[in-house]
Amino acid sequence: MENYIAEVVGTMILILLGDGVVANVLLRESKGENSGWIVITFGWGMAVAMAVYAVGWISGAHINPAVTIGLASIGAFDWALVPGYIIAQFIGAFLGAVLVWLAYSNHWAGTADPVLKRGVFCTIPQLRNTVANFVTEVIGTAMLVFGVVAIAANAQQISQAGEIDLAPVWQIGIFPLIVGLLVFAIGLSLGGPTGYAINPARDLGPRIAHAVLPIPGKGDSDWSYSWIPVVAPIVGGVIGAWLYNILGFGG
């Protein structure tokens, strides 16, 4: 149960800080209005880092169904725990979105564009093309999971390289920051076409929040697109995990 609670809290932190930076940039009369894509991508990277620092030592801080399923697919995580982790991640994502809505409660009415309001909660493709959008999310999530597995593997290599066991230092002190920088890099490099959901919970949980919260002038929640940032990251997560193993880097 502790692991599931940690996944709720970790994913809630992820969305609070991640959707929060989007709200800061997009909503009218916010201090960060129009501050740009680099602010958003850096904010998301630090959101991931803070979430992993908070709960990584408890649950591993998957905070992403694509990571959970990808790790399980290569035998690095128990399939029996997968449903509970995913449920916890979706709950945390929804709660984080609600907190963002509350934090920016004074800015929704003043933002006229309903697309900007939806963009605070979930991803929107810049150019709508089902195949291209799907492929982009697959590539981005494959890079994420490949990178996460690679970064984690460094702890073992560092430990074996010297007499002092530095694995705990890497796992607890360095790993979360590097994962955050990985997400920052993915946003800068691959985020342009779709807004880089790379996480089913990150997109669907807040999208549901957008649909049910009393946001003035919010418009629709774009359910016709919603399946892509759910299915594509799962496919990409499995590909990324297996690619790392197939290349033999997993030992």
Helices and strands as residue ranges (DSSP letters): H 2-26, H 37-59, H 65-73, G 79-81, H 82-103, H 114-121, H 130-161, H 167-168, I 169-174, H 175-190, H 200-212, H 228-246
